[in-house]
């Protein structure tokens, strides 16, 4: 079992926590900066508003700006909830202090040559005051925010009003926000890690279940399956696909076992017959007639073995052939070639093979064309023709008809035999399945199975039906190629 830090669960948790942490820290930092800016802006706005109110009261008194007048203005503005204490100072146009609030004691608010007189008269000036003198005045660790307002009114002489207040509330709020960020970030990451641990654990458990199942599956035991928890999610689909794969594997192994058993039986039968005849031949002095009979029987059985082995090889190639080289194939040529292969058997059985093909000009413009492998298609039609010949009576006819539509090509191979019993019809395309034959010389039982496999490999179908008054017809349907690029 791999160590935890190399496991998928750990990597998922680490990736989730890193992404979530980066997102949380970035978002929190942006929110903190925006909040700090808002608090400082709000503080400056309120401080300016109080300063303007004080200036208005001083102007309205129309008195000389002595300390009592300034003290009353400060007292009235100190009723605000946000500000509890102001430090104020009046400066005339020459820069001389004409009145100061009592709480300034010996400290004088700075009014230096930082700005020219013209600039001071155009706008309010904001300054943050810090240092040992400020801390002696306002308290340890305190800073002051000061606004300088120029007042020019016809009722009084022009003056400057400087008002300062502690930044204590702003600093406390910012400190609290930073503390909240410092504490909330690791807590959020811890919650994210725990959540991802639980979520990843649920997914990993199902993956482990699939892994354990795959480790336990053997060719002798393919019956195990997994329960599908949530069929619509990715893990559920994976489990469902694994179950489907096991179904296919189980069906394939069972088919393989049946195939091996049937093939062994089919191979054993002619070998047993040859062995029996050879043993009988040894029991008594054989005559020339006995030797001839044995050689005829051996030849027939060996021919049967040859056909059986050839069919098994072709069937094996079909099962292993997931892809094939596809080229444009003229189906008329396929049917003619297949009929020629069946002519020796037709002459031997006294059966006539007739073809009905679509007419075309010399350029093959109207011929039915499909995409595929010409040799496999010839094997398909040849198997159907040979099967029809074996079941046809002497002087009977096997009719091969080729028709086409804009989208499909159809090949019908009909015989005049006894037809196919309903019980056999259901399994006629199974491997080694054979209908009762009027001719004692048996087939391999693989031709129709091979034919259907070839049809399906080319995207087509193969069906069978009995016809009136007698006989059966096998119908192959193949996709038609509209504009062939080349002909084989």
C-alpha positions as CSV (number, residue, x, y, z in Angstrom):
1,X,0.0,0.0,0.0
2,X,1.5,3.4,-0.9
3,X,2.4,5.9,1.8
4,X,-0.2,8.5,2.6
5,X,1.7,11.5,1.1
6,X,1.8,9.6,-2.2
7,X,-1.8,8.6,-2.2
8,X,-4.4,10.1,-4.5
9,X,-6.4,11.2,-1.5
10,X,-3.6,13.3,-0.1
11,X,-2.9,14.9,-3.5
12,X,-6.6,15.7,-3.9
13,X,-6.7,17.3,-0.4
14,X,-3.5,19.2,-1.0
15,X,-4.6,20.5,-4.3
16,X,-8.0,21.6,-3.0
17,X,-6.5,23.2,0.1
18,X,-3.9,25.1,-1.9
19,X,-6.5,26.4,-4.4
20,X,-9.0,27.2,-1.7
21,X,-6.4,28.9,0.5
22,X,-5.1,31.0,-2.4
23,X,-8.6,32.1,-3.2
24,X,-9.5,32.8,0.4
25,X,-6.3,34.8,1.1
26,X,-6.6,36.8,-2.1
27,X,-10.3,37.6,-1.5
28,X,-9.8,38.4,2.2
29,X,-6.8,40.7,1.4
30,X,-8.9,42.6,-1.2
31,X,-11.8,42.9,1.2
32,X,-9.5,44.0,4.1
33,X,-7.9,46.7,1.9
34,X,-11.2,47.9,0.7
35,X,-12.6,48.0,4.2
36,X,-9.6,49.9,5.5
37,X,-9.9,52.4,2.8
38,X,-13.6,52.9,3.5
39,X,-13.0,53.3,7.2
40,X,-10.3,56.0,6.7
41,X,-12.4,57.8,4.0
42,X,-15.4,57.8,6.3
43,X,-13.3,59.1,9.2
44,X,-11.9,61.9,7.1
45,X,-15.4,62.7,5.9
46,X,-16.8,62.9,9.4
47,X,-13.8,64.9,10.7
48,X,-14.3,67.4,7.9
49,X,-18.0,67.7,8.5
50,X,-17.4,68.4,12.3
51,X,-14.7,71.0,11.3
52,X,-17.0,72.7,8.9
53,X,-19.7,72.8,11.6
54,X,-17.3,74.3,14.1
55,X,-16.2,76.9,11.5
56,X,-19.8,77.8,10.8
57,X,-20.5,78.4,14.5
58,X,-17.4,80.5,14.9
59,X,-18.4,82.7,11.9
60,X,-22.0,82.9,13.2
61,X,-20.8,84.2,16.6
62,X,-19.2,87.3,14.9
63,X,-16.9,87.5,17.8
64,X,-13.2,87.6,18.3
65,X,-12.1,83.9,18.2
66,X,-11.0,83.5,21.8
67,X,-10.8,80.2,23.6
68,X,-14.4,80.3,25.1
69,X,-16.0,80.6,21.7
70,X,-13.9,77.8,20.4
71,X,-14.6,75.6,23.4
72,X,-18.3,76.0,22.9
73,X,-18.1,74.9,19.3
74,X,-15.9,71.9,20.3
75,X,-18.4,70.9,23.1
76,X,-21.3,71.0,20.7
77,X,-19.6,68.8,18.1
78,X,-18.3,66.4,20.8
79,X,-21.8,65.1,21.3
80,X,-21.2,62.9,18.1
81,X,-21.1,59.2,18.9
82,X,-18.1,58.6,16.5
83,X,-15.9,61.4,18.0
84,X,-15.5,61.9,21.7
85,X,-12.7,64.4,21.8
86,X,-11.3,67.1,19.5
87,X,-8.1,69.0,19.4
88,X,-8.6,72.4,17.8
89,X,-6.5,75.4,16.9
90,X,-7.2,78.7,15.2
91,X,-4.6,80.3,13.0
92,X,-4.8,83.7,11.4
93,X,-3.8,84.5,7.9
94,X,-0.3,85.3,9.0
95,X,0.1,81.9,10.6
96,X,-0.2,83.0,14.2
97,X,-2.2,80.9,16.7
98,X,-5.1,83.0,18.0
99,X,-7.0,80.4,20.0
100,X,-6.4,76.8,21.1
101,X,-8.5,74.1,22.8
102,X,-7.6,73.5,26.4
103,X,-6.8,69.8,25.9
104,X,-3.8,70.7,23.7
105,X,-1.9,71.8,26.8
106,X,1.5,72.8,25.6
107,X,1.3,70.9,22.2
108,X,0.8,73.0,19.1
109,X,-0.7,71.5,16.0
110,X,1.7,71.8,13.2
111,X,1.2,74.6,10.7
112,X,4.3,74.8,8.7
113,X,5.5,75.6,5.2
114,X,4.4,72.2,3.9
115,X,2.0,73.8,1.5
116,X,1.9,77.3,0.0
117,X,-0.7,79.8,1.2
118,X,-2.5,79.5,-2.1
119,X,-2.8,75.7,-1.8
120,X,-4.0,75.9,1.8
121,X,-6.7,78.3,0.7
122,X,-8.1,76.1,-2.1
123,X,-8.8,72.8,-0.2
124,X,-8.8,71.0,3.1
125,X,-5.4,69.5,4.1
126,X,-5.3,66.1,5.8
127,X,-2.4,65.0,7.9
128,X,-1.7,62.0,10.2
129,X,0.2,63.0,13.3
130,X,2.4,60.6,15.2
131,X,5.4,60.7,17.4
132,X,6.3,61.0,21.1
133,X,4.7,64.4,21.5
134,X,1.4,63.1,20.1
135,X,1.6,60.1,22.4
136,X,2.2,62.3,25.4
137,X,-0.9,64.3,24.4
138,X,-3.3,61.6,23.3
139,X,-1.9,58.5,25.0
140,X,0.5,55.7,24.4
141,X,0.3,54.3,20.9
142,X,-2.2,56.9,19.7
143,X,-2.1,58.8,16.4
144,X,-4.1,61.8,15.4
145,X,-5.8,62.7,12.1
146,X,-5.9,66.4,11.4
147,X,-7.7,68.5,8.9
148,X,-6.8,72.2,8.2
149,X,-9.7,74.2,6.8
150,X,-9.3,77.8,5.5
151,X,-12.3,80.0,6.3
152,X,-12.8,83.2,4.3
153,X,-16.1,84.9,5.2
154,X,-17.0,88.6,5.0
155,X,-18.3,88.6,8.5
156,X,-15.0,87.8,10.1
157,X,-11.3,88.0,9.3
158,X,-10.0,85.1,7.3
159,X,-8.6,82.3,9.5
160,X,-7.5,78.6,9.5
161,X,-9.3,76.1,11.7
162,X,-7.3,73.0,12.5
163,X,-9.1,70.1,14.1
164,X,-7.6,66.7,15.0
165,X,-9.1,63.6,16.5
166,X,-7.8,60.2,17.6
167,X,-7.6,57.4,15.0
168,X,-8.3,54.9,17.9
169,X,-11.6,53.7,16.5
170,X,-10.3,53.3,13.0
171,X,-7.2,51.5,14.2
172,X,-9.2,49.2,16.4
173,X,-11.5,48.2,13.6
174,X,-8.6,47.6,11.2
175,X,-6.8,45.5,13.9
176,X,-9.9,43.5,14.5
177,X,-10.3,42.8,10.7
178,X,-6.6,41.8,10.5
179,X,-7.0,39.5,13.5
180,X,-10.2,38.0,11.9
181,X,-8.3,37.4,8.7
182,X,-5.3,35.9,10.6
183,X,-7.6,33.5,12.5
184,X,-10.1,32.9,9.8
185,X,-7.7,31.8,7.1
186,X,-6.2,28.8,9.0
187,X,-9.7,27.9,10.3
188,X,-11.0,28.1,6.7
189,X,-8.1,26.0,5.5
190,X,-8.7,23.4,8.2
191,X,-12.4,23.2,7.4
192,X,-11.5,22.9,3.7
193,X,-9.1,20.1,4.5
194,X,-11.6,18.2,6.6
195,X,-14.3,18.6,4.0
196,X,-12.0,17.5,1.2
197,X,-10.9,14.6,3.3
198,X,-14.5,13.4,3.7
199,X,-15.4,14.0,0.1
200,X,-12.2,12.5,-1.3
201,X,-12.6,9.6,1.1
202,X,-16.0,8.8,-0.3
203,X,-14.7,8.8,-3.9
204,X,-11.5,6.9,-3.0
205,X,-13.5,4.2,-1.2
206,X,-15.4,3.5,-4.4
207,X,-12.2,3.5,-6.4
208,X,-10.6,1.1,-3.8
209,X,-13.7,-1.1,-4.2
210,X,-13.1,-1.2,-8.0
211,X,-9.4,-2.0,-7.4
212,X,-10.2,-4.8,-5.0
213,X,-12.7,-6.2,-7.4
214,X,-10.2,-6.2,-10.2
215,X,-7.7,-7.9,-8.0
216,X,-10.2,-10.7,-7.1
217,X,-11.4,-11.3,-10.6
218,X,-10.1,-14.5,-12.2
219,X,-11.0,-16.4,-15.3
220,X,-12.7,-19.0,-13.1
221,X,-14.8,-16.4,-11.2
222,X,-16.2,-13.6,-13.2
223,X,-19.5,-13.3,-11.4
224,X,-18.5,-10.5,-8.9
225,X,-20.1,-7.1,-9.4
226,X,-20.2,-3.8,-7.6
227,X,-23.2,-1.9,-6.4
228,X,-23.7,1.4,-8.2
229,X,-24.3,4.1,-5.6
230,X,-25.0,7.2,-7.8
231,X,-25.3,6.1,-11.4
232,X,-25.3,9.7,-12.7
233,X,-21.9,10.8,-11.3
234,X,-18.4,10.0,-12.6
235,X,-17.7,7.3,-10.0
236,X,-21.1,5.7,-10.6
237,X,-20.5,5.7,-14.4
238,X,-17.1,4.1,-13.8
239,X,-18.6,1.4,-11.6
240,X,-21.3,0.8,-14.2
241,X,-18.7,0.5,-17.0
242,X,-16.6,-1.9,-14.9
243,X,-19.7,-4.1,-14.4
244,X,-20.5,-3.9,-18.1
245,X,-16.9,-4.9,-18.8
246,X,-17.2,-7.9,-16.5
247,X,-20.4,-8.9,-18.2
248,X,-18.7,-8.8,-21.5
249,X,-15.7,-10.7,-20.2
250,X,-17.9,-13.3,-18.6
251,X,-19.9,-13.7,-21.8
252,X,-16.7,-14.0,-23.8
253,X,-15.2,-16.6,-21.5
254,X,-18.4,-18.6,-21.5
255,X,-18.5,-18.4,-25.3
256,X,-14.9,-19.4,-25.5
257,X,-15.5,-22.4,-23.3
258,X,-18.5,-23.4,-25.4
259,X,-16.5,-22.9,-28.6
260,X,-13.6,-25.0,-27.3
261,X,-16.0,-27.8,-26.2
262,X,-17.9,-27.7,-29.6
263,X,-14.7,-27.5,-31.6
264,X,-13.2,-30.4,-29.7
265,X,-16.3,-32.4,-30.3
266,X,-16.3,-31.6,-34.0
267,X,-12.7,-32.4,-34.3
268,X,-13.1,-35.6,-32.3
269,X,-15.9,-37.0,-34.4
270,X,-13.9,-37.5,-37.7
271,X,-10.8,-38.6,-35.8
272,X,-12.8,-41.2,-33.9
273,X,-14.4,-42.4,-37.1
274,X,-11.0,-42.8,-38.8
275,X,-9.6,-44.6,-35.7
276,X,-12.5,-47.0,-35.5
277,X,-12.3,-47.9,-39.2
278,X,-8.5,-48.4,-38.9
279,X,-9.0,-50.7,-35.9
280,X,-11.7,-52.7,-37.7
281,X,-9.4,-53.0,-40.7
282,X,-6.7,-54.5,-38.5
283,X,-8.9,-57.2,-37.1
284,X,-9.0,-59.3,-40.3
285,X,-6.9,-59.5,-43.4
286,X,-8.2,-56.6,-45.5
287,X,-9.3,-57.0,-49.1
288,X,-8.7,-54.5,-51.9
289,X,-12.4,-53.5,-51.5
290,X,-11.9,-52.8,-47.8
291,X,-8.8,-50.7,-48.5
292,X,-10.8,-48.7,-51.1
293,X,-13.7,-48.2,-48.7
294,X,-11.3,-47.0,-45.9
295,X,-9.5,-44.6,-48.3
296,X,-12.8,-43.1,-49.4
297,X,-13.9,-42.6,-45.9
298,X,-10.6,-41.2,-44.8
299,X,-10.6,-38.8,-47.7
300,X,-14.1,-37.6,-46.8
301,X,-13.2,-37.2,-43.1
302,X,-10.0,-35.3,-43.9
303,X,-11.9,-33.0,-46.3
304,X,-14.3,-32.3,-43.5
305,X,-11.4,-31.7,-41.1
306,X,-9.8,-29.3,-43.6
307,X,-13.1,-27.3,-44.0
308,X,-13.5,-27.3,-40.2
309,X,-9.9,-26.0,-39.6
310,X,-10.3,-23.4,-42.4
311,X,-13.5,-22.2,-40.8
312,X,-12.0,-22.1,-37.3
313,X,-9.1,-20.0,-38.6
314,X,-11.4,-17.6,-40.4
315,X,-13.6,-17.3,-37.3
316,X,-10.6,-16.6,-35.1
317,X,-9.4,-13.9,-37.5
318,X,-12.9,-12.4,-37.4
319,X,-13.0,-12.3,-33.6
320,X,-9.6,-10.7,-33.4
321,X,-10.2,-8.2,-36.2
322,X,-11.4,-5.0,-34.5
323,X,-10.4,-2.9,-37.5
324,X,-9.9,-3.7,-41.2
325,X,-8.7,-1.9,-44.2
326,X,-11.8,-0.4,-45.9
327,X,-11.9,0.2,-49.6
328,X,-14.6,0.7,-52.2
329,X,-15.9,-2.7,-53.3
330,X,-18.2,-3.4,-56.2
331,X,-20.8,-5.8,-54.9
332,X,-21.6,-7.2,-58.3
333,X,-18.0,-8.5,-58.6
334,X,-18.3,-10.0,-55.0
335,X,-21.5,-12.0,-55.9
336,X,-20.0,-13.3,-59.2
337,X,-16.8,-14.4,-57.4
338,X,-18.8,-16.1,-54.7
339,X,-21.0,-17.9,-57.2
340,X,-17.9,-19.1,-59.1
341,X,-16.5,-20.6,-55.9
342,X,-19.8,-22.5,-55.3
343,X,-20.0,-23.9,-58.9
344,X,-18.0,-27.1,-58.2
345,X,-20.3,-28.0,-55.3
346,X,-23.3,-27.1,-57.4
347,X,-22.3,-29.3,-60.3
348,X,-21.6,-32.2,-57.8
349,X,-25.1,-31.8,-56.3
350,X,-26.9,-31.1,-59.6
351,X,-28.0,-27.7,-58.5
352,X,-28.2,-24.6,-60.6
353,X,-27.0,-21.2,-59.3
354,X,-28.7,-18.2,-60.9
355,X,-27.7,-14.5,-60.5
356,X,-29.8,-11.4,-60.8
357,X,-27.7,-8.3,-60.7
358,X,-28.4,-4.6,-61.4
359,X,-27.5,-3.5,-64.9
360,X,-24.8,-1.0,-65.2
361,X,-22.7,0.7,-67.9
362,X,-19.0,0.0,-68.6
363,X,-17.9,2.7,-66.1
364,X,-19.6,1.0,-63.1
365,X,-21.4,4.3,-62.4
366,X,-24.6,2.7,-61.3
367,X,-23.2,-0.4,-59.6
368,X,-23.8,-1.0,-55.9
369,X,-20.7,-0.2,-54.0
370,X,-19.9,-0.5,-50.3
371,X,-16.8,0.1,-48.1
372,X,-15.1,-3.0,-46.8
373,X,-12.8,-5.9,-47.4
374,X,-13.6,-7.7,-50.7
375,X,-12.2,-11.1,-49.6
376,X,-14.3,-11.1,-46.5
377,X,-17.4,-10.1,-48.4
378,X,-16.8,-12.9,-51.0
379,X,-16.5,-15.4,-48.0
380,X,-19.8,-14.1,-46.7
381,X,-21.7,-14.6,-49.9
382,X,-19.9,-17.9,-50.7
383,X,-20.9,-19.4,-47.3
384,X,-24.5,-18.5,-48.0
385,X,-24.4,-20.0,-51.5
386,X,-22.7,-23.2,-50.4
387,X,-25.2,-23.5,-47.5
388,X,-28.1,-23.1,-50.0
389,X,-26.6,-25.7,-52.4
390,X,-26.3,-28.3,-49.6
391,X,-30.0,-28.0,-48.7
392,X,-31.3,-27.8,-52.3
393,X,-32.7,-30.9,-54.0
394,X,-31.2,-32.4,-57.2
395,X,-32.1,-30.1,-60.2
396,X,-33.0,-27.4,-57.7
397,X,-32.2,-23.8,-58.0
398,X,-30.3,-21.4,-55.8
399,X,-31.3,-17.8,-56.7
400,X,-28.9,-14.9,-55.8
401,X,-30.6,-11.5,-56.1
402,X,-28.8,-8.2,-55.7
403,X,-30.9,-5.0,-55.2
404,X,-30.1,-1.5,-54.0
405,X,-31.6,1.6,-52.5
406,X,-30.1,5.0,-52.1
407,X,-28.7,4.0,-48.7
408,X,-28.4,0.2,-48.7
409,X,-27.5,-2.9,-50.7
410,X,-29.4,-6.1,-50.2
411,X,-28.2,-9.6,-51.2
412,X,-30.9,-12.4,-51.1
413,X,-29.8,-16.1,-51.4
414,X,-32.8,-18.4,-51.7
415,X,-32.9,-22.2,-52.0
416,X,-35.6,-24.8,-52.7
417,X,-34.9,-27.0,-49.8
418,X,-37.1,-28.1,-46.9
419,X,-36.9,-24.8,-45.0
420,X,-35.7,-24.3,-41.5
421,X,-37.6,-25.6,-38.5
422,X,-38.8,-22.9,-36.0
423,X,-36.7,-24.4,-33.2
424,X,-33.6,-24.3,-35.3
425,X,-34.4,-20.8,-36.6
426,X,-33.7,-19.3,-33.2
427,X,-30.1,-20.6,-33.1
428,X,-29.2,-20.9,-36.8
429,X,-26.4,-18.4,-36.5
430,X,-24.8,-19.9,-33.4
431,X,-21.5,-21.6,-33.8
432,X,-21.7,-25.3,-34.6
433,X,-25.5,-25.1,-34.9
434,X,-26.8,-27.1,-37.9
435,X,-30.2,-27.9,-39.3
436,X,-31.1,-31.4,-40.3
437,X,-29.6,-32.1,-43.7
438,X,-30.9,-34.3,-46.5
439,X,-27.4,-35.1,-47.5
440,X,-25.5,-37.3,-45.0
441,X,-22.3,-35.4,-45.7
442,X,-22.3,-32.8,-42.9
443,X,-21.1,-29.2,-42.9
444,X,-19.0,-27.5,-40.2
445,X,-21.7,-25.6,-38.5
446,X,-19.6,-22.4,-38.7
447,X,-20.5,-20.9,-42.1
448,X,-23.5,-19.0,-41.0
449,X,-21.8,-17.7,-37.9
450,X,-18.9,-16.5,-40.0
451,X,-21.3,-14.9,-42.4
452,X,-23.1,-12.9,-39.8
453,X,-19.8,-11.8,-38.2
454,X,-18.6,-10.5,-41.6
455,X,-21.9,-8.6,-42.2
456,X,-21.8,-7.0,-38.7
457,X,-18.1,-6.1,-39.2
458,X,-19.2,-4.1,-42.3
459,X,-22.0,-2.4,-40.5
460,X,-24.6,-4.6,-42.0
461,X,-27.1,-7.3,-40.9
462,X,-27.9,-10.9,-41.9
463,X,-31.4,-12.4,-41.5
464,X,-33.1,-15.6,-42.5
465,X,-36.8,-16.5,-43.3
466,X,-38.7,-19.4,-44.8
467,X,-40.4,-18.8,-48.0
468,X,-43.4,-20.3,-49.8
469,X,-44.0,-22.8,-51.0
470,X,-40.7,-24.2,-49.8
471,X,-37.1,-23.3,-49.1
472,X,-35.4,-20.5,-47.1
473,X,-33.9,-17.2,-48.0
474,X,-30.9,-15.5,-46.3
475,X,-30.8,-11.7,-46.7
476,X,-27.7,-9.5,-46.2
477,X,-28.0,-5.8,-45.9
478,X,-24.9,-3.5,-46.3
479,X,-24.5,0.3,-46.1
480,X,-24.1,1.7,-49.6
481,X,-21.2,3.9,-50.6
482,X,-22.5,6.9,-52.6
483,X,-19.3,8.1,-54.3
484,X,-16.6,5.4,-54.5
485,X,-13.1,6.7,-54.5
486,X,-11.5,3.5,-55.8
487,X,-12.4,0.0,-56.8
488,X,-10.6,-3.1,-55.7
